[in-house]
Amino acid sequence: MHKRFVARLGVAFLLAGAMWLAYSQGPPQPAKLDLVKIKDDLYVIHNEVVPGNSTALITNEGVVLVDDKFEVDHDNIIAQLKKVTDKPIRYVINTHHHGDHSGGNVKMQQMNAQVVASEEARQNMVDGKQPGLPTIAIEHHAQIYLSGKNAELYHFGRAHTNGDVVVLFPAHRTLAAGDMFTFGDATPQLIDYAGGGSAKEWTGTLDSVLQLDFDTVVPGHGNVTTKRDMAKFRDSTLTLRNRIHEMIVQKKSRDDIAQMLRKEFHWEQLHLDRGLDGALAELR
């Protein structure tokens, strides 16, 4: 394993705790947002680490928005969109159920936006008693057409959660990946076993995504990047799971594997509490 990869993944796991706290407690203050232009009609509402990125397709009939951050970020999202359009938000796509990607649903629905997610993500929201349940749920593939433009939704299987959806904007060769792919030193690769995530299946799910036709990727967290970086991330999911499986085959104890994760991947107790037993059960 390359030292640079280990160092970057280590920083990511050190910051994963902030993500889990955000899921369970919510943010105290709205995030500082900025608008990143991909094309004249495609923008990313970006911020550092938490909450996740939002992607907006602008049309003459309204906006298709991928992920709506926390509820507390709603007004700032609207302010960013007003810089580039006066049209209403027509559809909100939740890439998965976590609150930093779906927490704004209620306020979006109050503005008459339709919320869309996978069946699995919607069920996770039901189980978690989250407000703002999606009114449209997909199984595998769907398209949203608006004013001659379209967004393609795909659910390929388990990864970060069991309900991860990616959204392809084919005319722009751009993919909004949700937390199936996070990018940069300050973004965690996090397996949410409670939400149906899978270390074992994540790699194969990414293989399916990488067969789609795109060049640019909006990660769930981090800066806009490329398909090549997403492919590198795919390889990192394999590295982590193989290392754990290798130690299971060697009949290493839970404590030995935990120590390896602390040393090689800089997992802290929070990560071990959330992910170790799930990974051991799955990879044994």
N, C-alpha and C positions, 0 to 999 in steps of 0.2 A: 504494500500500500504506500502510495506516495506521501511524503511528510506534509506537503502542502494540503492535500485532501484531508488528512487526519486533522490538521490544525483548523481548517475551515469548518469541518463537520463538528469539531469540538466546540468551537465558538457557537455554532448553531444550537447544539444541545444545551449549552449553558444558558442560552436565551429562551429555550423552550418553556422554562418555568413561567416566564411572563405571559406566554400564550395561554397556558393552562389556567393561570390566575384570571386572565381576561375572560375565558370561557365561563368560569364559575362565579366570578364576582362582578364582572362588567367594568368598564372604564370610568374613572372619576371625572375626566375632562374630555371634550371633543379633540380629535386628532387634528394636527395641522396638515392641511391637504394642499396639493398642487395638481395642476392639470398638465398631462403629457400628451402631446399630439402624435398620433401614429399616421393618420391620414386626415384629409380635410373634414371627414365625417366620422372619424373614429378616435376616441380619446380614452386615456386612463386617468382616473382620479386616484392619485398615488399619495402614499404617506410611508413613513418609516416603521417597519415591523408590524405593529398592531394598530388598527385593524387591517384587514386584507385589502388588496387592490379592488377597485371597481372599474369596469370597462363600459363605455357608452357609445352605442351606434346611433348617430343622429340622422333622422329622416324628416321629410316634409310633413309627415303625419304624427311624429312623436319619437320618443327615445326608447331604445331597447337597452336596459341596464343590466349588466352582469354583476351581482353582489351589491348589497346596500349597506355594508358595514354595520356598526352598532347604531342603535336608535339615537344616541346622543350626537352622532355625526350627520344626521339627516339634513339639518339646515345648511351645513357646510357643503354637503353634496349638491344640494339644490343651487347654492350660490356658485359653485364651480360650473355647473351645467348652464346657468344663465349667461355665462361668459361666451357661450358658443351657440346657444339656441334659446328660443322662447317657446318651444313646443313642450307638451307635457310628457311625462314618463308613461309609456303605454304598457311596457312589460318589464318585470324584474325577474331575472333568473338567479336562483340560489345555487351555487356550485355544490354546496353541502349545507348541513344544518347548523354548524357552529355560529355562535352569536356575532362574531366579527365579520361574518359574511351574510347573515340573515336577520340581524337584530333590528334593521330598519323596516321590516316588512309591514308592520302595522301602519306606520305613517305613510308608507307608499300606497297601501291599500286605501287609506283615507283620501288619497289623491286620485283614486280610481285606477291605479295600476294593477294589472294582473300579475300574480306571483307564480312562478313556474319552478319546479324542482323535480328530481327523480322520485319515484315511489318510495325508495328506501330512505332518502333524505326527509321526505314528508313524514314517514312513519317515525323516524328518529325525533322529529319535532313534536309529534303527537305524544310519544313516550316521555319526552322531556317537558311536556306541558308548556311548550313555547308558544307565545302569541304570534299572530300573523301567519297562520298556516297557508301554504300554497293552495291555490284553487285549481291549478293545472299540474298534473303529475305525469311524467313520462316513464316508460319502461326501458327502452334501448335507444331510440333515435326519434327526433322530432325537428321540425323547422318552424321558425317564426318569420313570416313575410310581412313587411311593412313598407309601403311607398316604393315598391320595386326593389327593395333590398332584403337580404335574408340573413338569419343567424341559424346555424345548425347545432343542435344539442345532441351530445352522445353520452351514454352511460355504458361503459365497457366492463365494469366490475369493481371489485374491492381494491382500495389503495389506502389513502389517508383515512377514509371512512368507507362504509359499504355503499354510500349514496353519491359518490363523487361524479359530477358532470363536468365535461369540458364543452366549451362553446367555440365553434369555428365560424369566422367571418370569411367566407370563401373569396369574395371579391377583393379582400385586403390581404389574403394569405396570412391571416393572423388568428392565433388561438388564445382564448382566455382559459387558463388551466386550473384555476382554483388551487387548493392546497395539495392536489396531486403532484404539483411541482412548485417548490419554493426555491428562491435563488438569492445567493449572496451570503456574506459572512454573518449577517444579523437575522437570518431566517432559518427556522428549525425544520428538520425532516421529522415529522411527528406521527406515530402510529396510534390512532385512537381506537383501541380495542373495544372500549365501551360503546363506541359508535360504529362497530362492525369493521374497523380497519384491519389490514392484513399485511404483515411484512412479507409473507410468502407470495401473495398474489399481486402485490404492488408492481413488481417488475413486469409481469405479463400484461397487466392493465396498461402500463406505459408503453409496452411494445405495440399494443393495438392503437393507442393514441398516435404514436410516431408514424404509423402508416398513413395518417391523414396528410393532406396536401397543404402545408403552411411553412412559412419562413420565420415569422415573428411570434414571440410568445409573451403573453402577460401572465407572470406567475401569480400564485395566490398571495405571496409576500415577496418583496424585492423589486428590483428595477426590470423594466421591459428588456427582453433578451432574445435569444435565437433558439431555433430548433436544435442546433448542435449542443448548446448548453443543457437543453432538456435531455438529450441523449446521454450526456455525461452524468446527469442526475440519476437517470435510469440505472446506470452502472453502479452508482453509489448505493442504491437500494439493494443491489445484489451483493455488494461487498459486506454490508452490515449483516445481512441475514446469513450469509455463508460463514462469517466469523462465529456467529452464535451457534450455528448448526455444527460446525467443526468441533467446538468445545463440548457440545452435547454428545457427539459420537465418541469423543475421548473420555466420556463419563465424568467430566468435571462437575463439581458441585455448583449449586445455585450461587453460593458466595464467590466461587472462583469466576464464574461468568460475570457476576456483578462487578467484581474487581477489574476484570478485563474491560468492561464497558466504561467504568470510571477512568481507567488509565488510557485506553486507546481512543475512546470516543467522548471522554469527558462528561459522561452521564453523571448527574447528581441524584440525590435520593428521590427527588420528585419524579425524575424520568424512570428510575427503577420501580418506584411504586406504581406508576401508571402503565409501564410497558413491559417490564421484564417477565412477569408471570405469563402474560399473554403470548409473548414471543416464545417462551420455553414450551408452552403447551402446543403452540402451532408448529414449531420447527422440530419438535422431538421426533 
